[in-house]
């Protein structure tokens, strides 16, 4: 993969090259005169770029990184009563929570802002490095720092990580799942008619192709149920149940819903 940068950011770029190499990604640095919108349009292939704001994923004239600072207005508005996800995950109890489907980390950020201690698991080396860079920036931000400090990033395959947890005397209060590509849905056309995917997600879909890197998350549900008092699954409102399992309860919104699965004998966990 190519990494584009201007001469003044060469040292930063080499740092990211070393980090990605340690995670099995070979990156070739190309120094360019000006990293701007015109350059990105003329170089539409999927690549990385580095500027004063850190590491970016770019393609098709766009660039993106997990933008936690843009979430601040929502975090300031959020409360345990107003957020459906807070009720589904019982955030009033300040739970230990595993987010096994990291994405851009926005849900984890909200969960941490509302009191959870979050373990955020991501297996893709480039996405993990983007998340790591975003958290590094958040930890020196006056508002985000105490929130980001409640998020622990883990570079691992979620299925493997949950299996390791199950093999040890470990439990989590909540495992949260938000599969990126909820297919096999009974109401495909209705789901497709929802608002177009945002720029960040468009690039993320290029990085994580639907047929290959990503799976439906079906295998994660039974693994999560082995180690958690409750498993909360975020789904499009009209989507089928994950792993075809009927949830114990649901919270319904206009565009999405939260399916919750309770561990009946959770008192024996831990």
C-alpha positions, -999 to +999 in steps of 0.1 A: +000+000+000+012+036-007+015+062+019+016+098+006+031+127+026+047+161+022+085+164+030+079+181+064+059+150+076+085+124+066+095+115+101+059+110+111+053+089+080+082+067+088+069+061+123+036+048+109+055+027+084+073+010+113+041+005+133+022-010+103+052-032+094+051-047+130+014-055+122+021-072+089+013-044+065+039-033+040+038+004+032+057+024+006+062+061+014+059+086-015+069+122-008+048+146-028+048+184-031+013+191-019-012+167-003-045+184-012-079+177-027-066+178-062-039+153-055-064+129-039-088+132-069-059+124-093-049+094-072-081+076-065-067+042-054-069+031-017-039+045+001-027+061+033-016+097+038+000+116+067-003+153+075-002+176+106-034+158+118-018+123+117-027+092+097-055+091+072-071+065+049-078+079+014-094+069-019-116+084-046-108+120-037-117+115-001-097+110+031-109+099+065-098+090+101-119+082+131-130+117+141-137+115+178-135+153+182-165+156+159-185+135+184-181+160+212-214+178+207-232+145+209-213+134+239-222+167+257-259+161+249-259+124+258-273+111+291-282+078+306-319+086+300-317+100+265-295+073+249-311+040+240-277+023+239-272+034+276-304+016+287-296-015+266-261-018+281-272-008+316-246+020+317-259+033+350-240+004+366-207+015+351-201-018+335-170-035+322-178-037+285-162-053+255-169-037+221-160-066+198-168-048+165-148-016+168-155+002+135-146+039+140-149+037+177-178+061+179-201+038+199-172+030+223-166+067+228-202+073+237-202+042+260-171+054+278-185+090+281-215+076+299-194+056+324-184+023+309-149+009+310-145-003+274-122-028+258-123-021+221-112-050+199-102-046+162-084-071+140-076-051+109-041-036+113-048-004+093-081+003+111-065-005+145-036+019+137-061+046+128-080+040+160-047+041+180-037+074+164-072+089+171-070+078+208-035+093+211-049+126+200-080+123+222-058+117+253-043+152+250-077+168+243-091+187+274-126+173+270-119+139+255-089+129+276-108+114+306-132+096+282-105+081+260-087+070+291-116+046+298-110+029+264-085+000+261-076-009+226-068-045+218-053-057+184-069-091+180-096-110+161-127-107+181-136-144+179-101-153+191-103-127+219-136-139+232-124-175+231-094-165+251-116-148+277-138-179+279-108-201+285-099-180+316-117-171+348-129-139+332-163-123+327-175-090+312-207-072+323-216-065+287-204-075+252-215-051+225-218-062+189-225-040+159-217-060+127-208-038+099-225-056+071-259-069+083-269-089+053-294-118+048-321-094+059-357-100+053-362-063+043-332-056+021-349-030+000-361-010+030-327-011+045-310+000+012-333+030+010-320+044+042-296+074+040-265+069+019-233+057+037-213+086+050-178+093+036-160+077+065-180+045+061-175+045+023-138+044+028-141+018+056-161-004+032-132-002+007-107-012+034-129-040+048-146-057+018-180-073+025-169-106+011-137-114+028-124-094+057-158-089+074-183-115+085-218-112+097-209-115+134-231-146+138-202-165+153-195-138+179-229-140+196-226-175+211-190-167+221-200-135+237-227-152+257-201-175+273-184-146+291-210-118+295-239-111+318-256-095+288-248-092+251-262-062+232-264-063+194-271-031+174-291-039+142-309-019+115-345-017+126-357-042+100-328-067+100-331-103+110-317-114+144-280-121+146-273-158+144-311-163+140-314-160+178-344-144+193-333-117+219-346-116+254-356-080+250-353-051+225-351-013+224-365+000+191-355+033+174-365+048+141-334+036+122-319+009+145-327-013+174-307-029+202-313-066+208-303-079+243-294-114+253-292-122+290-270-148+307-295-167+329-269-180+353-246-150+352-242-151+390-218-180+385-196-160+362-164-145+377 
